């Protein structure tokens, strides 16, 4: 077991490159698509969890 305390990393400790936008327009679109898909997946999973816990029946 690791008994050392974890060091809290603040935003000031991160490299400046972490906060910069992608260099090309294609890379920016790729990142945007990943974020949108991730949000949609999260919403679908959240909807399924709510439907299962509330007893909502969805028939197709």
C-alpha distance matrix in Angstrom:
0.0 3.8 6.1 9.1 11.5 12.8 16.4 19.0 21.4 24.9 27.9 29.3 26.4 27.3 29.9 33.4 33.7 31.2 33.9 36.9 38.6 39.1 41.7 44.0 45.6 44.4 40.8 41.3 42.8 40.0 37.4 39.7 40.0 36.3 35.9 38.8 37.6 34.1 35.9 38.2 35.4 33.6 36.9 37.6 34.3 34.8 38.4 37.3 34.8 37.6 40.1 38.0 37.1 40.6 42.5 44.3 45.9 46.6 49.2 50.2
3.8 0.0 3.8 5.6 8.3 9.5 12.9 15.8 18.1 21.7 24.8 25.9 23.0 24.0 26.7 30.2 30.7 28.4 31.1 34.1 36.1 36.7 39.2 41.8 43.5 42.5 38.8 39.2 41.0 38.4 35.7 38.0 38.7 35.0 34.5 37.6 36.7 33.2 34.9 37.5 35.0 33.1 36.5 37.5 34.4 34.8 38.5 37.8 35.3 37.9 40.7 38.9 38.0 41.4 43.4 45.0 46.8 47.3 50.0 50.9
6.1 3.8 0.0 3.8 6.4 9.0 12.2 15.2 18.0 21.4 24.8 25.6 23.0 24.6 27.5 31.0 31.9 29.6 32.0 35.2 37.4 38.4 40.9 43.6 45.3 44.6 40.9 41.1 43.0 40.6 37.7 39.8 40.8 37.1 36.3 39.4 38.8 35.2 36.6 39.3 37.0 34.9 38.1 39.4 36.2 36.3 40.0 39.5 36.8 39.2 42.1 40.4 39.1 42.4 44.7 46.4 48.4 49.1 52.0 53.0
9.1 5.6 3.8 0.0 3.8 6.4 9.0 12.3 15.0 18.3 21.7 22.3 19.6 21.4 24.3 27.7 28.9 26.8 29.1 32.4 34.8 35.8 38.3 41.2 43.0 42.5 38.7 38.9 41.1 38.8 35.8 38.1 39.3 35.8 34.9 38.2 37.8 34.3 35.7 38.6 36.6 34.4 37.7 39.2 36.3 36.3 40.1 39.9 37.4 39.7 42.7 41.3 40.1 43.3 45.7 47.2 49.2 49.7 52.6 53.5
11.5 8.3 6.4 3.8 0.0 3.8 6.4 9.2 12.3 15.4 19.0 19.7 17.4 19.4 22.6 25.9 27.2 24.9 26.9 30.4 32.8 34.2 36.8 39.7 41.3 41.1 37.3 37.1 39.3 37.3 34.1 36.1 37.5 34.1 32.8 36.1 36.0 32.4 33.5 36.6 34.8 32.4 35.5 37.3 34.5 34.2 38.0 38.1 35.5 37.6 40.8 39.6 38.2 41.2 43.9 45.2 47.5 47.9 51.0 51.9
12.8 9.5 9.0 6.4 3.8 0.0 3.8 6.3 9.1 12.4 15.8 16.9 14.5 16.1 19.3 22.6 23.8 21.3 23.4 26.8 29.1 30.5 33.1 36.0 37.6 37.3 33.6 33.3 35.6 33.6 30.3 32.4 33.8 30.5 29.2 32.5 32.5 29.0 30.1 33.3 31.6 29.3 32.5 34.4 31.7 31.6 35.4 35.6 33.2 35.3 38.5 37.6 36.4 39.4 42.0 43.1 45.3 45.5 48.5 49.3
16.4 12.9 12.2 9.0 6.4 3.8 0.0 3.8 6.2 9.4 12.8 13.4 11.1 13.1 16.4 19.6 21.2 19.0 20.9 24.3 27.0 28.5 31.0 34.1 35.8 35.9 32.1 31.8 34.3 32.6 29.3 31.3 33.1 30.0 28.6 32.1 32.5 29.1 30.1 33.5 32.1 29.9 33.0 35.2 32.8 32.6 36.4 36.9 34.7 36.6 40.0 39.3 38.2 41.0 43.7 44.6 46.8 46.8 49.9 50.5
19.0 15.8 15.2 12.3 9.2 6.3 3.8 0.0 3.8 6.3 9.9 11.1 9.6 11.5 15.1 17.8 19.6 17.1 18.4 22.0 24.6 26.5 29.2 32.2 33.7 33.9 30.3 29.5 32.0 30.6 27.1 28.8 30.8 27.8 26.1 29.5 30.2 26.8 27.4 30.9 29.9 27.5 30.4 32.8 30.7 30.2 33.9 34.8 32.7 34.3 37.7 37.4 36.2 38.7 41.7 42.3 44.7 44.7 47.8 48.4
21.4 18.1 18.0 15.0 12.3 9.1 6.2 3.8 0.0 3.8 6.8 8.1 6.2 7.7 11.4 14.1 15.8 13.4 14.9 18.4 21.1 23.0 25.6 28.7 30.3 30.7 27.0 26.3 29.0 27.7 24.2 26.1 28.3 25.5 23.9 27.4 28.3 25.1 26.0 29.6 28.8 26.7 29.6 32.1 30.3 30.0 33.7 34.7 32.9 34.6 37.9 37.9 36.9 39.4 42.3 42.6 44.8 44.5 47.5 47.9
24.9 21.7 21.4 18.3 15.4 12.4 9.4 6.3 3.8 0.0 3.8 5.3 5.4 7.1 10.8 12.6 14.9 12.6 13.1 16.8 19.7 22.1 24.6 27.7 29.2 30.0 26.5 25.4 28.2 27.3 23.8 25.3 27.9 25.4 23.4 26.8 28.2 25.2 25.6 29.3 29.0 26.8 29.4 32.2 30.8 30.1 33.7 35.2 33.5 34.8 38.2 38.5 37.5 39.6 42.7 42.8 45.2 44.7 47.9 48.2
27.9 24.8 24.8 21.7 19.0 15.8 12.8 9.9 6.8 3.8 0.0 3.8 5.4 5.4 8.6 9.5 11.9 9.7 9.6 13.3 16.2 18.8 21.3 24.4 25.8 26.9 23.5 22.2 25.1 24.6 21.1 22.5 25.4 23.2 21.2 24.6 26.3 23.6 24.0 27.8 27.9 25.9 28.3 31.3 30.3 29.7 33.1 34.8 33.4 34.7 38.0 38.6 37.8 39.8 42.8 42.6 44.8 44.1 47.1 47.2
29.3 25.9 25.6 22.3 19.7 16.9 13.4 11.1 8.1 5.3 3.8 0.0 3.8 5.6 7.9 8.9 12.1 11.0 11.0 14.1 17.5 20.2 22.1 25.5 27.3 28.6 25.2 24.1 27.4 27.0 23.6 25.2 28.2 26.2 24.4 27.8 29.6 27.1 27.6 31.3 31.5 29.6 32.1 35.0 34.0 33.5 36.9 38.6 37.2 38.5 41.8 42.4 41.5 43.5 46.6 46.4 48.6 47.9 50.9 50.9
26.4 23.0 23.0 19.6 17.4 14.5 11.1 9.6 6.2 5.4 5.4 3.8 0.0 3.8 6.6 9.1 11.7 10.6 11.9 14.9 18.3 20.3 22.2 25.7 27.7 28.7 25.1 24.5 27.7 26.9 23.6 25.7 28.4 26.1 24.7 28.3 29.7 27.0 28.0 31.6 31.4 29.7 32.5 35.1 33.9 33.7 37.2 38.6 37.2 38.8 42.0 42.3 41.6 43.9 46.7 46.7 48.8 48.1 51.0 50.9
27.3 24.0 24.6 21.4 19.4 16.1 13.1 11.5 7.7 7.1 5.4 5.6 3.8 0.0 3.8 6.5 8.3 6.9 8.7 11.6 14.8 16.7 18.7 22.1 24.1 24.9 21.3 20.8 24.1 23.1 20.0 22.2 24.9 22.6 21.4 25.1 26.4 24.0 25.1 28.7 28.6 27.2 30.0 32.6 31.6 31.6 35.0 36.4 35.3 37.0 40.1 40.5 40.1 42.4 45.1 44.8 46.7 45.7 48.5 48.2
29.9 26.7 27.5 24.3 22.6 19.3 16.4 15.1 11.4 10.8 8.6 7.9 6.6 3.8 0.0 3.8 5.4 5.7 7.9 9.8 13.2 14.7 16.1 19.7 22.1 23.0 19.6 19.4 22.9 22.1 19.3 21.8 24.5 22.6 21.9 25.5 26.9 24.9 26.3 29.8 29.8 28.8 31.6 34.1 33.3 33.7 36.9 38.3 37.6 39.3 42.2 42.7 42.6 44.8 47.4 46.9 48.6 47.4 50.0 49.4
33.4 30.2 31.0 27.7 25.9 22.6 19.6 17.8 14.1 12.6 9.5 8.9 9.1 6.5 3.8 0.0 3.8 5.3 5.7 6.9 10.7 12.7 13.8 17.5 19.8 21.3 18.1 17.5 21.2 21.0 18.3 20.4 23.5 22.1 21.2 24.6 26.5 24.8 25.9 29.4 29.8 28.9 31.5 34.1 33.8 34.0 37.0 38.7 38.2 39.7 42.5 43.4 43.3 45.3 47.9 47.1 48.8 47.5 50.0 49.4
33.7 30.7 31.9 28.9 27.2 23.8 21.2 19.6 15.8 14.9 11.9 12.1 11.7 8.3 5.4 3.8 0.0 3.8 5.4 5.3 8.4 9.5 10.7 14.3 16.8 17.9 14.7 14.6 18.2 17.8 15.4 17.9 20.8 19.4 19.0 22.5 24.1 22.8 24.2 27.5 27.8 27.4 30.0 32.4 32.2 32.8 35.7 37.2 37.0 38.7 41.3 42.2 42.4 44.4 46.8 45.9 47.4 45.8 48.1 47.3
31.2 28.4 29.6 26.8 24.9 21.3 19.0 17.1 13.4 12.6 9.7 11.0 10.6 6.9 5.7 5.3 3.8 0.0 3.8 5.8 8.3 9.9 12.2 15.4 17.3 18.1 14.5 14.1 17.4 16.6 13.7 16.1 18.9 17.1 16.3 20.0 21.5 19.7 21.1 24.5 24.7 24.0 26.7 29.2 28.8 29.2 32.3 33.8 33.4 35.1 37.8 38.6 38.8 40.8 43.2 42.4 44.0 42.5 45.0 44.3
33.9 31.1 32.0 29.1 26.9 23.4 20.9 18.4 14.9 13.1 9.6 11.0 11.9 8.7 7.9 5.7 5.4 3.8 0.0 3.8 6.6 9.5 11.9 15.0 16.4 17.8 14.6 13.2 16.6 16.7 13.6 15.2 18.4 17.2 15.9 19.2 21.3 19.8 20.5 24.0 24.8 23.9 26.2 29.0 28.9 29.0 31.9 33.8 33.5 34.8 37.5 38.7 38.7 40.4 43.0 42.1 43.7 42.2 44.8 44.1
36.9 34.1 35.2 32.4 30.4 26.8 24.3 22.0 18.4 16.8 13.3 14.1 14.9 11.6 9.8 6.9 5.3 5.8 3.8 0.0 3.8 6.6 8.4 11.6 13.3 15.1 12.2 11.0 14.7 15.1 12.6 14.3 17.7 17.1 16.2 19.3 21.5 20.6 21.5 24.7 25.7 25.4 27.5 30.1 30.4 30.8 33.4 35.3 35.4 36.7 39.2 40.5 40.8 42.4 44.9 43.6 45.1 43.3 45.6 44.7
38.6 36.1 37.4 34.8 32.8 29.1 27.0 24.6 21.1 19.7 16.2 17.5 18.3 14.8 13.2 10.7 8.4 8.3 6.6 3.8 0.0 3.8 6.4 8.8 9.8 11.6 9.0 7.3 11.0 11.8 9.6 11.0 14.4 14.4 13.7 16.5 18.8 18.5 19.4 22.2 23.6 23.6 25.5 28.0 28.7 29.2 31.5 33.5 33.9 35.2 37.4 38.9 39.5 41.0 43.2 41.7 43.0 41.0 43.1 42.0
39.1 36.7 38.4 35.8 34.2 30.5 28.5 26.5 23.0 22.1 18.8 20.2 20.3 16.7 14.7 12.7 9.5 9.9 9.5 6.6 3.8 0.0 3.8 5.8 7.5 8.6 5.7 5.4 9.2 9.5 8.2 10.4 13.2 13.2 13.7 16.3 18.1 18.2 19.7 22.2 23.3 23.9 26.0 27.9 28.7 29.7 31.9 33.6 34.3 35.8 37.8 39.2 40.2 41.7 43.7 42.1 43.0 40.8 42.7 41.3
41.7 39.2 40.9 38.3 36.8 33.1 31.0 29.2 25.6 24.6 21.3 22.1 22.2 18.7 16.1 13.8 10.7 12.2 11.9 8.4 6.4 3.8 0.0 3.8 7.0 8.6 6.9 7.6 11.0 11.6 11.4 13.4 15.9 16.4 17.1 19.5 21.2 21.7 23.2 25.5 26.7 27.5 29.5 31.4 32.3 33.4 35.4 37.1 37.9 39.5 41.4 42.8 43.8 45.3 47.3 45.6 46.4 44.1 45.8 44.2
44.0 41.8 43.6 41.2 39.7 36.0 34.1 32.2 28.7 27.7 24.4 25.5 25.7 22.1 19.7 17.5 14.3 15.4 15.0 11.6 8.8 5.8 3.8 0.0 3.8 5.4 5.3 6.4 8.8 9.9 10.8 12.4 14.4 15.6 16.8 18.6 20.2 21.3 22.8 24.6 26.0 27.2 29.0 30.6 31.9 33.2 34.9 36.5 37.7 39.2 40.8 42.4 43.7 45.1 46.8 44.8 45.4 42.8 44.3 42.4
45.6 43.5 45.3 43.0 41.3 37.6 35.8 33.7 30.3 29.2 25.8 27.3 27.7 24.1 22.1 19.8 16.8 17.3 16.4 13.3 9.8 7.5 7.0 3.8 0.0 3.8 5.5 5.0 6.3 8.6 9.9 10.5 12.3 14.3 15.4 16.5 18.3 19.9 21.1 22.6 24.3 25.7 27.1 28.6 30.3 31.5 32.9 34.7 36.2 37.4 38.8 40.7 42.1 43.2 44.8 42.7 43.2 40.5 41.9 39.9
44.4 42.5 44.6 42.5 41.1 37.3 35.9 33.9 30.7 30.0 26.9 28.6 28.7 24.9 23.0 21.3 17.9 18.1 17.8 15.1 11.6 8.6 8.6 5.4 3.8 0.0 3.8 5.4 5.1 6.1 8.7 9.8 10.5 12.4 14.3 15.3 16.5 18.3 20.0 21.1 22.5 24.3 25.8 27.0 28.6 30.2 31.5 33.0 34.6 36.1 37.3 39.0 40.6 41.9 43.3 41.1 41.4 38.6 39.8 37.7
40.8 38.8 40.9 38.7 37.3 33.6 32.1 30.3 27.0 26.5 23.5 25.2 25.1 21.3 19.6 18.1 14.7 14.5 14.6 12.2 9.0 5.7 6.9 5.3 5.5 3.8 0.0 3.8 5.4 5.0 6.2 8.5 9.9 10.6 12.4 14.3 15.4 16.4 18.4 20.0 21.1 22.5 24.5 25.8 27.0 28.5 30.3 31.7 32.9 34.6 36.1 37.5 39.0 40.5 42.0 40.2 40.6 38.1 39.6 37.8
41.3 39.2 41.1 38.9 37.1 33.3 31.8 29.5 26.3 25.4 22.2 24.1 24.5 20.8 19.4 17.5 14.6 14.1 13.2 11.0 7.3 5.4 7.6 6.4 5.0 5.4 3.8 0.0 3.8 5.4 5.2 6.1 8.7 9.9 10.6 12.3 14.3 15.3 16.6 18.4 20.0 21.1 22.7 24.5 25.9 27.0 28.6 30.4 31.6 33.0 34.6 36.3 37.5 38.8 40.6 38.6 39.3 36.9 38.5 36.9
42.8 41.0 43.0 41.1 39.3 35.6 34.3 32.0 29.0 28.2 25.1 27.4 27.7 24.1 22.9 21.2 18.2 17.4 16.6 14.7 11.0 9.2 11.0 8.8 6.3 5.1 5.4 3.8 0.0 3.8 5.4 4.9 6.1 8.6 9.8 10.4 12.1 14.0 15.2 16.4 18.2 19.8 21.0 22.5 24.2 25.6 26.8 28.5 30.1 31.4 32.7 34.5 36.1 37.2 38.7 36.5 36.9 34.2 35.7 33.8
40.0 38.4 40.6 38.8 37.3 33.6 32.6 30.6 27.7 27.3 24.6 27.0 26.9 23.1 22.1 21.0 17.8 16.6 16.7 15.1 11.8 9.5 11.6 9.9 8.6 6.1 5.0 5.4 3.8 0.0 3.8 5.4 5.2 6.3 8.7 10.0 10.6 12.2 14.4 15.5 16.5 18.4 20.1 21.2 22.6 24.3 25.8 27.1 28.6 30.3 31.5 33.0 34.7 36.1 37.5 35.5 35.8 33.2 34.6 32.8
37.4 35.7 37.7 35.8 34.1 30.3 29.3 27.1 24.2 23.8 21.1 23.6 23.6 20.0 19.3 18.3 15.4 13.7 13.6 12.6 9.6 8.2 11.4 10.8 9.9 8.7 6.2 5.2 5.4 3.8 0.0 3.8 5.5 5.1 6.2 8.7 9.9 10.5 12.4 14.3 15.3 16.5 18.5 20.1 21.1 22.5 24.3 25.8 27.0 28.6 30.2 31.6 32.9 34.4 36.1 34.4 35.1 32.8 34.6 33.1
39.7 38.0 39.8 38.1 36.1 32.4 31.3 28.8 26.1 25.3 22.5 25.2 25.7 22.2 21.8 20.4 17.9 16.1 15.2 14.3 11.0 10.4 13.4 12.4 10.5 9.8 8.5 6.1 4.9 5.4 3.8 0.0 3.8 5.4 5.1 6.2 8.6 9.8 10.6 12.4 14.2 15.4 16.6 18.5 20.1 21.1 22.5 24.5 25.8 27.0 28.5 30.4 31.6 32.8 34.5 32.5 33.3 30.9 32.7 31.2
40.0 38.7 40.8 39.3 37.5 33.8 33.1 30.8 28.3 27.9 25.4 28.2 28.4 24.9 24.5 23.5 20.8 18.9 18.4 17.7 14.4 13.2 15.9 14.4 12.3 10.5 9.9 8.7 6.1 5.2 5.5 3.8 0.0 3.8 5.4 5.1 6.1 8.4 9.9 10.5 12.1 14.1 15.4 16.5 18.3 19.8 21.0 22.5 24.2 25.6 26.8 28.5 30.2 31.4 32.7 30.6 31.0 28.4 29.9 28.3
36.3 35.0 37.1 35.8 34.1 30.5 30.0 27.8 25.5 25.4 23.2 26.2 26.1 22.6 22.6 22.1 19.4 17.1 17.2 17.1 14.4 13.2 16.4 15.6 14.3 12.4 10.6 9.9 8.6 6.3 5.1 5.4 3.8 0.0 3.8 5.6 5.2 6.0 8.6 10.0 10.5 12.2 14.3 15.4 16.4 18.2 19.9 21.1 22.4 24.2 25.6 26.9 28.5 30.1 31.5 29.8 30.3 28.0 29.8 28.4
35.9 34.5 36.3 34.9 32.8 29.2 28.6 26.1 23.9 23.4 21.2 24.4 24.7 21.4 21.9 21.2 19.0 16.3 15.9 16.2 13.7 13.7 17.1 16.8 15.4 14.3 12.4 10.6 9.8 8.7 6.2 5.1 5.4 3.8 0.0 3.8 5.5 5.0 6.2 8.7 9.9 10.5 12.4 14.3 15.4 16.4 18.3 20.0 21.0 22.4 24.2 25.8 26.9 28.3 30.1 28.5 29.4 27.3 29.5 28.5
38.8 37.6 39.4 38.2 36.1 32.5 32.1 29.5 27.4 26.8 24.6 27.8 28.3 25.1 25.5 24.6 22.5 20.0 19.2 19.3 16.5 16.3 19.5 18.6 16.5 15.3 14.3 12.3 10.4 10.0 8.7 6.2 5.1 5.6 3.8 0.0 3.8 5.4 5.1 6.2 8.6 9.9 10.6 12.4 14.3 15.2 16.4 18.4 20.0 21.0 22.4 24.4 25.8 26.7 28.4 26.3 27.1 24.7 26.7 25.6
37.6 36.7 38.8 37.8 36.0 32.5 32.5 30.2 28.3 28.2 26.3 29.6 29.7 26.4 26.9 26.5 24.1 21.5 21.3 21.5 18.8 18.1 21.2 20.2 18.3 16.5 15.4 14.3 12.1 10.6 9.9 8.6 6.1 5.2 5.5 3.8 0.0 3.8 5.4 5.1 6.1 8.6 9.9 10.5 12.3 14.1 15.2 16.5 18.3 19.9 20.9 22.5 24.3 25.6 26.8 24.9 25.3 22.9 24.7 23.4
34.1 33.2 35.2 34.3 32.4 29.0 29.1 26.8 25.1 25.2 23.6 27.1 27.0 24.0 24.9 24.8 22.8 19.7 19.8 20.6 18.5 18.2 21.7 21.3 19.9 18.3 16.4 15.3 14.0 12.2 10.5 9.8 8.4 6.0 5.0 5.4 3.8 0.0 3.8 5.5 5.2 6.2 8.7 10.0 10.6 12.2 14.2 15.4 16.5 18.3 19.9 21.2 22.5 24.2 25.8 24.3 25.1 23.2 25.4 24.6
35.9 34.9 36.6 35.7 33.5 30.1 30.1 27.4 26.0 25.6 24.0 27.6 28.0 25.1 26.3 25.9 24.2 21.1 20.5 21.5 19.4 19.7 23.2 22.8 21.1 20.0 18.4 16.6 15.2 14.4 12.4 10.6 9.9 8.6 6.2 5.1 5.4 3.8 0.0 3.8 5.5 5.1 6.2 8.7 9.9 10.4 12.2 14.3 15.3 16.4 18.2 20.0 21.0 22.2 24.1 22.4 23.6 21.8 24.3 23.8
38.2 37.5 39.3 38.6 36.6 33.3 33.5 30.9 29.6 29.3 27.8 31.3 31.6 28.7 29.8 29.4 27.5 24.5 24.0 24.7 22.2 22.2 25.5 24.6 22.6 21.1 20.0 18.4 16.4 15.5 14.3 12.4 10.5 10.0 8.7 6.2 5.1 5.5 3.8 0.0 3.8 5.4 5.1 6.2 8.6 9.7 10.4 12.3 14.2 15.2 16.3 18.3 19.9 20.9 22.3 20.2 20.9 18.7 21.0 20.2
35.4 35.0 37.0 36.6 34.8 31.6 32.1 29.9 28.8 29.0 27.9 31.5 31.4 28.6 29.8 29.8 27.8 24.7 24.8 25.7 23.6 23.3 26.7 26.0 24.3 22.5 21.1 20.0 18.2 16.5 15.3 14.2 12.1 10.5 9.9 8.6 6.1 5.2 5.5 3.8 0.0 3.8 5.5 5.1 6.2 8.5 9.8 10.6 12.3 14.2 15.3 16.5 18.3 19.9 21.1 19.5 20.0 18.1 20.3 19.7
33.6 33.1 34.9 34.4 32.4 29.3 29.9 27.5 26.7 26.8 25.9 29.6 29.7 27.2 28.8 28.9 27.4 24.0 23.9 25.4 23.6 23.9 27.5 27.2 25.7 24.3 22.5 21.1 19.8 18.4 16.5 15.4 14.1 12.2 10.5 9.9 8.6 6.2 5.1 5.4 3.8 0.0 3.8 5.5 5.2 6.0 8.5 9.9 10.5 12.2 14.1 15.4 16.4 18.1 19.9 18.7 19.9 18.6 21.4 21.4
36.9 36.5 38.1 37.7 35.5 32.5 33.0 30.4 29.6 29.4 28.3 32.1 32.5 30.0 31.6 31.5 30.0 26.7 26.2 27.5 25.5 26.0 29.5 29.0 27.1 25.8 24.5 22.7 21.0 20.1 18.5 16.6 15.4 14.3 12.4 10.6 9.9 8.7 6.2 5.1 5.5 3.8 0.0 3.8 5.5 5.0 6.0 8.6 9.8 10.4 12.0 14.1 15.2 16.1 17.9 16.2 17.6 16.1 19.0 19.2
37.6 37.5 39.4 39.2 37.3 34.4 35.2 32.8 32.1 32.2 31.3 35.0 35.1 32.6 34.1 34.1 32.4 29.2 29.0 30.1 28.0 27.9 31.4 30.6 28.6 27.0 25.8 24.5 22.5 21.2 20.1 18.5 16.5 15.4 14.3 12.4 10.5 10.0 8.7 6.2 5.1 5.5 3.8 0.0 3.8 5.4 5.0 6.2 8.6 9.8 10.4 12.2 14.2 15.2 16.3 14.4 15.1 13.4 16.0 15.9
34.3 34.4 36.2 36.3 34.5 31.7 32.8 30.7 30.3 30.8 30.3 34.0 33.9 31.6 33.3 33.8 32.2 28.8 28.9 30.4 28.7 28.7 32.3 31.9 30.3 28.6 27.0 25.9 24.2 22.6 21.1 20.1 18.3 16.4 15.4 14.3 12.3 10.6 9.9 8.6 6.2 5.2 5.5 3.8 0.0 3.8 5.4 5.1 6.2 8.6 9.8 10.6 12.2 14.2 15.4 14.4 15.4 14.4 17.2 17.7
34.8 34.8 36.3 36.3 34.2 31.6 32.6 30.2 30.0 30.1 29.7 33.5 33.7 31.6 33.7 34.0 32.8 29.2 29.0 30.8 29.2 29.7 33.4 33.2 31.5 30.2 28.5 27.0 25.6 24.3 22.5 21.1 19.8 18.2 16.4 15.2 14.1 12.2 10.4 9.7 8.5 6.0 5.0 5.4 3.8 0.0 3.8 5.5 5.1 6.2 8.6 9.9 10.6 12.1 14.1 13.2 15.1 14.7 18.0 19.0
38.4 38.5 40.0 40.1 38.0 35.4 36.4 33.9 33.7 33.7 33.1 36.9 37.2 35.0 36.9 37.0 35.7 32.3 31.9 33.4 31.5 31.9 35.4 34.9 32.9 31.5 30.3 28.6 26.8 25.8 24.3 22.5 21.0 19.9 18.3 16.4 15.2 14.2 12.2 10.4 9.8 8.5 6.0 5.0 5.4 3.8 0.0 3.8 5.4 5.1 6.0 8.5 9.9 10.5 12.0 10.3 11.9 11.2 14.6 15.7
37.3 37.8 39.5 39.9 38.1 35.6 36.9 34.8 34.7 35.2 34.8 38.6 38.6 36.4 38.3 38.7 37.2 33.8 33.8 35.3 33.5 33.6 37.1 36.5 34.7 33.0 31.7 30.4 28.5 27.1 25.8 24.5 22.5 21.1 20.0 18.4 16.5 15.4 14.3 12.3 10.6 9.9 8.6 6.2 5.1 5.5 3.8 0.0 3.8 5.5 5.0 6.1 8.5 9.9 10.6 9.4 10.4 9.9 13.1 14.4
34.8 35.3 36.8 37.4 35.5 33.2 34.7 32.7 32.9 33.5 33.4 37.2 37.2 35.3 37.6 38.2 37.0 33.4 33.5 35.4 33.9 34.3 37.9 37.7 36.2 34.6 32.9 31.6 30.1 28.6 27.0 25.8 24.2 22.4 21.0 20.0 18.3 16.5 15.3 14.2 12.3 10.5 9.8 8.6 6.2 5.1 5.4 3.8 0.0 3.8 5.5 5.2 6.1 8.5 10.0 10.1 12.1 12.6 16.0 17.8
37.6 37.9 39.2 39.7 37.6 35.3 36.6 34.3 34.6 34.8 34.7 38.5 38.8 37.0 39.3 39.7 38.7 35.1 34.8 36.7 35.2 35.8 39.5 39.2 37.4 36.1 34.6 33.0 31.4 30.3 28.6 27.0 25.6 24.2 22.4 21.0 19.9 18.3 16.4 15.2 14.2 12.2 10.4 9.8 8.6 6.2 5.1 5.5 3.8 0.0 3.8 5.5 5.2 5.9 8.3 8.1 10.9 11.8 15.5 17.7
40.1 40.7 42.1 42.7 40.8 38.5 40.0 37.7 37.9 38.2 38.0 41.8 42.0 40.1 42.2 42.5 41.3 37.8 37.5 39.2 37.4 37.8 41.4 40.8 38.8 37.3 36.1 34.6 32.7 31.5 30.2 28.5 26.8 25.6 24.2 22.4 20.9 19.9 18.2 16.3 15.3 14.1 12.0 10.4 9.8 8.6 6.0 5.0 5.5 3.8 0.0 3.8 5.6 5.4 6.0 4.8 7.1 8.2 11.9 14.3
38.0 38.9 40.4 41.3 39.6 37.6 39.3 37.4 37.9 38.5 38.6 42.4 42.3 40.5 42.7 43.4 42.2 38.6 38.7 40.5 38.9 39.2 42.8 42.4 40.7 39.0 37.5 36.3 34.5 33.0 31.6 30.4 28.5 26.9 25.8 24.4 22.5 21.2 20.0 18.3 16.5 15.4 14.1 12.2 10.6 9.9 8.5 6.1 5.2 5.5 3.8 0.0 3.8 5.6 5.4 6.4 8.1 9.9 13.1 15.7
37.1 38.0 39.1 40.1 38.2 36.4 38.2 36.2 36.9 37.5 37.8 41.5 41.6 40.1 42.6 43.3 42.4 38.8 38.7 40.8 39.5 40.2 43.8 43.7 42.1 40.6 39.0 37.5 36.1 34.7 32.9 31.6 30.2 28.5 26.9 25.8 24.3 22.5 21.0 19.9 18.3 16.4 15.2 14.2 12.2 10.6 9.9 8.5 6.1 5.2 5.6 3.8 0.0 3.8 5.6 7.8 10.6 12.9 16.3 19.1
40.6 41.4 42.4 43.3 41.2 39.4 41.0 38.7 39.4 39.6 39.8 43.5 43.9 42.4 44.8 45.3 44.4 40.8 40.4 42.4 41.0 41.7 45.3 45.1 43.2 41.9 40.5 38.8 37.2 36.1 34.4 32.8 31.4 30.1 28.3 26.7 25.6 24.2 22.2 20.9 19.9 18.1 16.1 15.2 14.2 12.1 10.5 9.9 8.5 5.9 5.4 5.6 3.8 0.0 3.8 5.6 9.1 11.7 15.2 18.3
42.5 43.4 44.7 45.7 43.9 42.0 43.7 41.7 42.3 42.7 42.8 46.6 46.7 45.1 47.4 47.9 46.8 43.2 43.0 44.9 43.2 43.7 47.3 46.8 44.8 43.3 42.0 40.6 38.7 37.5 36.1 34.5 32.7 31.5 30.1 28.4 26.8 25.8 24.1 22.3 21.1 19.9 17.9 16.3 15.4 14.1 12.0 10.6 10.0 8.3 6.0 5.4 5.6 3.8 0.0 3.8 6.3 9.6 12.7 16.1
44.3 45.0 46.4 47.2 45.2 43.1 44.6 42.3 42.6 42.8 42.6 46.4 46.7 44.8 46.9 47.1 45.9 42.4 42.1 43.6 41.7 42.1 45.6 44.8 42.7 41.1 40.2 38.6 36.5 35.5 34.4 32.5 30.6 29.8 28.5 26.3 24.9 24.3 22.4 20.2 19.5 18.7 16.2 14.4 14.4 13.2 10.3 9.4 10.1 8.1 4.8 6.4 7.8 5.6 3.8 0.0 3.8 6.5 9.8 13.1
45.9 46.8 48.4 49.2 47.5 45.3 46.8 44.7 44.8 45.2 44.8 48.6 48.8 46.7 48.6 48.8 47.4 44.0 43.7 45.1 43.0 43.0 46.4 45.4 43.2 41.4 40.6 39.3 36.9 35.8 35.1 33.3 31.0 30.3 29.4 27.1 25.3 25.1 23.6 20.9 20.0 19.9 17.6 15.1 15.4 15.1 11.9 10.4 12.1 10.9 7.1 8.1 10.6 9.1 6.3 3.8 0.0 3.8 6.4 9.9
46.6 47.3 49.1 49.7 47.9 45.5 46.8 44.7 44.5 44.7 44.1 47.9 48.1 45.7 47.4 47.5 45.8 42.5 42.2 43.3 41.0 40.8 44.1 42.8 40.5 38.6 38.1 36.9 34.2 33.2 32.8 30.9 28.4 28.0 27.3 24.7 22.9 23.2 21.8 18.7 18.1 18.6 16.1 13.4 14.4 14.7 11.2 9.9 12.6 11.8 8.2 9.9 12.9 11.7 9.6 6.5 3.8 0.0 3.8 6.6
49.2 50.0 52.0 52.6 51.0 48.5 49.9 47.8 47.5 47.9 47.1 50.9 51.0 48.5 50.0 50.0 48.1 45.0 44.8 45.6 43.1 42.7 45.8 44.3 41.9 39.8 39.6 38.5 35.7 34.6 34.6 32.7 29.9 29.8 29.5 26.7 24.7 25.4 24.3 21.0 20.3 21.4 19.0 16.0 17.2 18.0 14.6 13.1 16.0 15.5 11.9 13.1 16.3 15.2 12.7 9.8 6.4 3.8 0.0 3.8
50.2 50.9 53.0 53.5 51.9 49.3 50.5 48.4 47.9 48.2 47.2 50.9 50.9 48.2 49.4 49.4 47.3 44.3 44.1 44.7 42.0 41.3 44.2 42.4 39.9 37.7 37.8 36.9 33.8 32.8 33.1 31.2 28.3 28.4 28.5 25.6 23.4 24.6 23.8 20.2 19.7 21.4 19.2 15.9 17.7 19.0 15.7 14.4 17.8 17.7 14.3 15.7 19.1 18.3 16.1 13.1 9.9 6.6 3.8 0.0
